[in-house]
Amino acid sequence: MATTLHTSQTEASLRQELALVNVEYAELLAHVRAAVAAARDGELDPLVHLAGFLEERGQLPPDGVSASRLVAEAFARTAEVDRQFGGAL
């Protein structure tokens, strides 16, 4: 019985964590789309939509780090996770 309860709690915890990730992804996507729409509409600072979102989370890129380096680091992390799951991603 304890194993079933533990498994149930673990599954509930994983569902909650996945829900939070989905909410964060949806919010990030909304901000990205807002920035693209703002650029298309000729707003003076379309990145303000993203900068505020990142700043709230302490995720602004450090000064002096290039965009290509940030993207390369993200691809490297993605490749590592893909390897951990046997190329299933």
C-alpha positions, 0 to 999 in steps of 0.5 A: 500500500505504501508503494502505491501511495508513494507512486501516486504522490510521485505521479501527482508531483510530476503532473504538477511539474509538467503543468508548470512547465507548460504554463511557462512555455505558453507564457514565453511563447506569448512574449516571443509572439508579442515581440515579433508582432511588435517588430512587424508593427514597427514598434521602437523597442519590440524586445521589451516584451521579452526583456521584461519576461526574462528579467522577472525570472533572472534570465537576462543574458550576461553582458558581452555574451553573443547571441550565437553563443547562447543559441549554441549552449542551448543546442548543446543542452538539447543534444545532451538531453536527447542522448540521455533519452536515447535519441527519442526527442 
